[in-house]
Amino acid sequence: MSLFELIKAELKALLTNPVVILTVFGGVVFYSFLYPLPYSHQTPREQKVSVVNLDNSQTSYQLERMVDATPQVRIVQRDSSIAAAKSAFLEGEISGILVIPEHFYKDLLLGKSPTLAYAGDASYFLVYGTIVEGLAQAGGTLAAKTTVS
């Protein structure tokens, strides 16, 4: 019996054995549903965020309210500079930062796409993902509202 025939016979024996098939394939499917169950209610919510509003327009304040209304993030402080927000971030007081740039409202009126800057603690991926999701959701909602108006 050659090596190829031996491998072929062993694979046939493995793939025709129902116990092996159930263990290998059924176990993977079963485990993929069973494993996350204890963690299903432990998604991070209401992450602490600071806003640096360099525009101070009515629209930028509306964006702040929209961000605070998302279930993912909660605005706990408003800083006048990026350095102050960075300091609070490094001290662990907040988990993320949103920077609304100067001329945000003006750029919206001119049809330009102003860029919002997000920062978050990427060492905890779930926390970072939650912050970015909440901020992007609020930004997207404002963009859609502006487009419709």
C-alpha positions in Angstrom: 0.0 0.0 0.0 1.5 3.4 -1.0 1.4 6.5 1.1 -1.3 8.1 -1.1 -3.5 5.0 -0.8 -3.0 5.0 3.0 -4.0 8.7 3.3 -7.0 8.1 1.1 -8.1 5.1 3.2 -7.7 7.0 6.5 -9.6 10.0 5.2 -12.4 7.7 4.0 -12.5 6.1 7.5 -12.6 9.5 9.2 -15.3 11.0 6.9 -17.6 8.0 7.1 -17.5 7.7 10.9 -20.6 9.6 12.2 -19.0 10.1 15.7 -16.0 11.9 14.2 -18.2 14.0 11.8 -20.4 15.1 14.7 -17.4 15.9 17.0 -15.4 17.8 14.4 -18.1 19.7 12.5 -21.0 19.7 15.0 -18.7 20.6 17.9 -17.4 23.7 16.0 -20.9 24.9 15.2 -22.2 24.1 18.7 -19.3 25.8 20.4 -19.6 28.9 18.2 -23.1 29.5 19.6 -22.4 28.3 23.1 -19.2 30.3 23.8 -20.5 33.9 23.5 -23.7 33.3 25.6 -22.2 34.4 29.0 -20.9 37.6 27.4 -24.0 38.6 25.5 -25.2 41.1 28.1 -21.8 42.5 28.7 -21.5 44.9 25.8 -20.0 48.2 26.8 -22.4 51.1 26.8 -22.4 54.8 27.9 -18.6 55.2 27.4 -17.3 58.5 28.8 -16.4 60.9 26.0 -15.1 64.5 25.9 -16.0 66.9 23.2 -13.7 69.6 21.9 -16.0 72.0 20.0 -13.8 74.4 18.0 -16.7 75.7 15.9 -19.3 76.6 18.6 -22.1 76.9 16.1 -25.7 75.9 16.6 -25.1 72.8 14.3 -22.0 71.7 16.3 -24.1 71.9 19.5 -26.8 69.9 17.8 -24.2 67.3 16.9 -23.1 67.2 20.6 -26.7 66.5 21.6 -27.0 63.8 19.0 -23.8 62.2 20.3 -25.0 62.3 23.8 -28.3 60.7 22.8 -26.7 57.6 21.4 -26.6 54.6 23.8 -22.9 53.9 23.1 -21.4 57.1 24.5 -22.1 59.7 27.2 -20.5 63.2 27.1 -19.0 63.8 30.5 -17.0 66.9 29.8 -16.4 69.6 27.2 -12.9 70.8 26.8 -11.7 74.0 25.1 -8.6 72.5 23.7 -7.3 69.1 22.4 -4.5 69.2 24.9 -7.0 69.4 27.9 -9.0 66.5 26.4 -5.8 64.5 25.8 -4.7 65.1 29.4 -8.1 63.8 30.7 -7.8 60.8 28.4 -4.3 59.9 29.6 -5.5 60.2 33.2 -8.3 57.7 32.5 -11.1 60.1 33.2 -12.6 59.5 29.7 -12.4 56.7 27.1 -12.7 58.8 24.0 -12.5 62.3 22.4 -14.6 63.9 19.7 -13.1 67.0 18.0 -15.5 69.2 16.0 -13.3 71.4 13.8 -13.4 75.1 13.2 -15.7 76.2 10.4 -17.8 73.0 10.7 -21.1 74.8 10.0 -19.6 76.9 7.3 -18.2 73.8 5.5 -21.6 72.1 5.7 -23.3 75.1 4.1 -20.7 75.2 1.3 -21.4 71.5 0.6 -18.0 70.4 1.7 -17.5 67.4 4.0 -16.1 68.5 7.3 -13.9 65.9 9.0 -14.7 64.9 12.6 -11.8 63.5 14.6 -12.4 60.6 16.9 -10.0 59.2 19.4 -10.4 56.3 21.7 -8.7 53.7 23.9 -7.8 51.0 21.3 -6.2 48.8 23.9 -9.8 47.6 24.7 -11.2 46.8 21.3 -14.9 46.6 22.5 -14.7 49.9 24.2 -13.0 51.5 21.2 -15.5 50.0 18.8 -18.4 51.2 20.9 -17.1 54.7 21.0 -16.5 54.9 17.3 -19.9 53.3 16.5 -21.7 55.9 18.6 -19.8 58.9 17.2 -20.1 57.6 13.6 -23.8 57.0 14.1 -24.4 60.6 15.3 -22.2 62.0 12.6 -24.0 60.0 9.9 -27.4 61.0 11.2 -26.4 64.7 11.1 -25.0 64.3 7.6 -28.2 62.6 6.4 -30.3 65.4 8.0 -28.2 68.1 6.3 -28.4 66.4 2.9 -32.2 66.2 3.2 -32.6 69.8 4.3 
